[in-house]
Amino acid sequence: MGLIIDEAISTSLGATTQAYVNIQEYHINKKDILTLIIRLYTSKNASINNPNIIATHRNINYRVKITLDDANNDASENDIYTFGYDKLKEHLEVHFDNINDDWDELELEREIIE
């Protein structure tokens, strides 16, 4: 599960038109700050085949912080992954025009749980 930046960008590992961003881990502290630790790959296949080879880009931070006590950030209506990816997508849309959801793994996880 992740987000695909479907436009040409330049990363530390070279140019790509299918950059893949996913949440590696998340933390919620006592002050209701959600911190997303994200990874950037040159493609979804790269994230599967070489998960330890992480790209960087000047507009994609390693950490994204979200304040949960804000009325606009109601995480209780969604699971933490859906909420986190929605907020990560909003964060990335400031710099990129074409961001697509890649929910395959999330749907698979939900089917297993049900």
Residue frames relative to the residue before (quaternion, step in Angstrom):
aa qw qx qy qz dx dy dz
M 1.0000 0.0000 0.0000 0.0000 0.00 0.00 0.00
G 0.2679 0.7586 -0.5559 0.2090 3.54 -0.92 0.90
L 0.4710 -0.6202 0.5327 0.3311 3.49 -1.32 -0.44
I 0.2211 -0.7602 0.5978 0.1261 3.55 -1.03 0.79
I 0.2352 -0.7315 0.6241 0.1416 3.55 -0.83 1.04
D 0.1425 -0.8436 0.5178 0.0051 3.51 -0.16 1.40
E 0.5910 0.4875 -0.4157 0.4901 3.53 0.58 1.25
A 0.6150 -0.5656 0.3969 0.3799 3.56 -1.21 0.39
I 0.1096 0.7594 -0.6360 0.0826 3.55 -0.88 1.05
S 0.3675 -0.7006 0.5678 0.2274 3.51 -1.26 0.46
T 0.0821 -0.7960 0.5993 0.0223 3.58 -0.80 1.03
S 0.6839 -0.4615 0.3618 0.4340 3.54 -1.30 0.03
L 0.7045 0.4207 -0.2534 0.5123 3.60 1.24 -0.36
G 0.7165 -0.4065 0.2370 0.5149 3.58 1.28 0.23
A 0.6615 -0.5090 0.3836 0.3953 3.53 -1.35 0.09
T 0.0129 0.7846 -0.6196 0.0202 3.54 -1.19 0.64
T 0.2637 -0.7463 0.5843 0.1792 3.56 -1.26 0.42
Q 0.7330 0.3350 -0.2027 0.5562 3.59 1.31 0.08
A 0.0633 0.8257 -0.5563 0.0687 3.59 0.85 0.93
Y 0.1973 -0.7835 0.5843 0.0754 3.54 -1.03 0.87
V 0.0741 -0.7904 0.6080 -0.0020 3.56 -0.78 1.08
N 0.0747 0.7968 -0.5989 0.0305 3.57 -0.89 0.88
I 0.5039 -0.6192 0.5092 0.3216 3.50 -1.33 0.36
Q 0.3002 -0.7674 0.5463 0.1503 3.55 -0.64 1.16
E 0.7696 -0.1579 0.1287 0.6052 3.55 1.01 -0.87
Y 0.1681 -0.7692 0.6035 0.1257 3.54 -1.27 0.21
H 0.1243 -0.7632 0.6313 0.0600 3.53 -1.27 0.54
I 0.1226 -0.7481 0.6466 0.0850 3.54 -1.13 0.73
N 0.2075 -0.8022 0.5484 0.1127 3.56 -0.68 1.07
K 0.7287 -0.4526 0.3039 0.4145 3.56 -1.31 0.13
K 0.6692 0.4829 -0.2942 0.4821 3.58 1.21 -0.41
D 0.4939 -0.6875 0.3971 0.3546 3.59 1.28 0.36
I 0.4074 0.6451 -0.5210 0.3826 3.54 0.88 1.05
L 0.2046 -0.7506 0.6197 0.1030 3.55 -0.78 1.09
T 0.0917 -0.7797 0.6186 0.0322 3.56 -0.78 1.06
L 0.1717 -0.7719 0.6081 0.0699 3.54 -0.75 1.13
I 0.1889 -0.7341 0.6422 0.1144 3.57 -0.91 0.96
I 0.0525 -0.8433 0.5347 -0.0161 3.56 -0.42 1.20
R 0.2356 -0.7398 0.6162 0.1323 3.50 -1.34 0.46
L 0.2032 -0.7548 0.6153 0.1020 3.53 -1.13 0.80
Y 0.0480 -0.7762 0.6286 -0.0047 3.54 -0.95 0.97
T 0.5780 -0.6041 0.4202 0.3528 3.57 -1.19 0.42
S 0.7809 -0.0384 0.0043 0.6235 3.60 1.29 -0.25
K 0.6426 -0.4940 0.3942 0.4332 3.56 -1.27 0.17
N 0.6264 0.5403 -0.3357 0.4506 3.58 1.00 -0.79
A 0.6334 0.5268 -0.3318 0.4596 3.58 1.00 -0.76
S 0.6462 0.5193 -0.3255 0.4549 3.60 1.03 -0.72
I 0.6745 0.4698 -0.2834 0.4940 3.59 1.15 -0.61
N 0.7519 0.4256 -0.2150 0.4553 3.58 0.82 -1.04
N 0.8036 0.1047 -0.0292 0.5851 3.60 1.08 -0.72
P 0.0372 -0.8685 0.4935 0.0279 3.61 0.62 1.07
N 0.6712 0.4992 -0.3026 0.4568 3.60 1.18 -0.38
I 0.6231 0.4960 -0.3458 0.4962 3.59 1.28 -0.09
I 0.0171 -0.8395 0.5371 -0.0801 3.52 -0.04 1.40
A 0.3310 -0.7372 0.5611 0.1790 3.55 -0.96 0.94
T 0.2108 -0.7387 0.6157 0.1755 3.54 -1.32 0.17
H 0.0550 -0.7588 0.6485 0.0255 3.52 -1.32 0.49
R 0.5900 -0.6361 0.3663 0.3363 3.57 -0.91 0.85
N 0.7486 0.3829 -0.2158 0.4963 3.62 1.12 -0.55
I 0.6553 0.4490 -0.3199 0.5164 3.58 1.26 0.17
N 0.2336 -0.8077 0.5326 0.0974 3.53 -0.33 1.30
Y 0.5700 -0.5896 0.4661 0.3319 3.52 -1.25 0.57
R 0.7810 0.1678 -0.0752 0.5969 3.58 1.13 -0.72
V 0.0866 -0.7574 0.6454 0.0477 3.53 -1.09 0.80
K 0.1594 -0.8024 0.5715 0.0639 3.57 -0.75 1.07
I 0.0806 -0.7861 0.6127 -0.0116 3.54 -0.97 0.99
T 0.3269 -0.7343 0.5627 0.1932 3.57 -0.86 0.96
L 0.3002 -0.8005 0.4981 0.1451 3.58 -0.59 1.15
D 0.6437 0.5479 -0.3441 0.4087 3.61 1.08 -0.46
D 0.4691 0.6475 -0.4470 0.4011 3.59 1.29 0.01
A 0.5432 -0.6484 0.4306 0.3148 3.60 -0.91 0.91
N 0.6654 0.5058 -0.3037 0.4574 3.61 1.13 -0.55
N 0.6955 0.4488 -0.2595 0.4975 3.58 1.25 -0.17
D 0.1399 0.8196 -0.5405 0.1285 3.60 0.73 1.03
A 0.1583 -0.8272 0.5371 0.0466 3.54 -0.06 1.33
S 0.5545 0.6519 -0.3881 0.3419 3.60 1.16 -0.40
E 0.6365 0.5467 -0.3360 0.4278 3.62 1.14 -0.45
N 0.7676 0.2673 -0.1387 0.5658 3.61 1.19 -0.46
D 0.5456 -0.5379 0.4848 0.4219 3.53 -1.28 0.16
I 0.6807 -0.5288 0.3167 0.3958 3.58 -1.17 0.51
Y 0.6431 0.5277 -0.3383 0.4399 3.61 1.04 -0.66
T 0.6514 0.4973 -0.3174 0.4771 3.58 0.90 -0.88
F 0.6536 0.5081 -0.3006 0.4736 3.56 0.92 -0.94
G 0.6810 0.5044 -0.2885 0.4457 3.60 0.84 -0.99
Y 0.6847 0.4698 -0.2962 0.4719 3.59 0.91 -0.86
D 0.6056 0.5392 -0.3595 0.4619 3.59 1.06 -0.64
K 0.6885 0.4674 -0.2780 0.4797 3.59 0.91 -0.91
L 0.6246 0.5230 -0.3370 0.4721 3.60 1.05 -0.73
K 0.6353 0.5240 -0.3264 0.4639 3.59 0.99 -0.82
E 0.6345 0.5181 -0.3259 0.4720 3.61 0.96 -0.83
H 0.6458 0.5282 -0.3082 0.4572 3.57 0.99 -0.87
L 0.7092 0.4601 -0.2585 0.4674 3.60 0.91 -0.90
E 0.6025 0.5926 -0.3555 0.3993 3.60 1.11 -0.63
V 0.5110 0.6186 -0.4238 0.4202 3.58 1.24 -0.19
H 0.7922 0.3200 -0.1368 0.5013 3.59 1.05 -0.79
F 0.7835 0.2726 -0.1242 0.5444 3.59 1.16 -0.56
D 0.4232 -0.7400 0.4794 0.2083 3.56 -1.09 0.80
N 0.8022 0.2534 -0.1019 0.5310 3.60 0.98 -0.80
I 0.1636 0.7716 -0.5894 0.1746 3.55 -0.12 1.33
N 0.0916 -0.8112 0.5775 0.0062 3.55 -0.72 1.12
D 0.4626 -0.6577 0.5212 0.2860 3.54 -1.13 0.71
D 0.1040 -0.7483 0.6516 0.0680 3.53 -1.15 0.71
W 0.0049 -0.8708 0.4880 -0.0601 3.56 0.19 1.34
D 0.2736 0.8085 -0.4979 0.1536 3.64 1.19 0.10
E 0.7139 0.4541 -0.2662 0.4618 3.57 0.71 -1.05
L 0.6262 0.5406 -0.3393 0.4478 3.59 1.00 -0.78
E 0.6629 0.4921 -0.3111 0.4708 3.59 0.89 -0.88
L 0.6311 0.5278 -0.3294 0.4633 3.59 0.99 -0.78
E 0.6521 0.5086 -0.3124 0.4674 3.60 0.93 -0.88
R 0.6623 0.5061 -0.3135 0.4550 3.61 0.93 -0.81
E 0.6405 0.5229 -0.3283 0.4567 3.59 1.01 -0.75
I 0.6428 0.5202 -0.3173 0.4642 3.58 1.02 -0.79
I 0.6647 0.5130 -0.2989 0.4535 3.59 0.96 -0.87
E 0.6838 0.4846 -0.2885 0.4630 3.60 0.94 -0.86
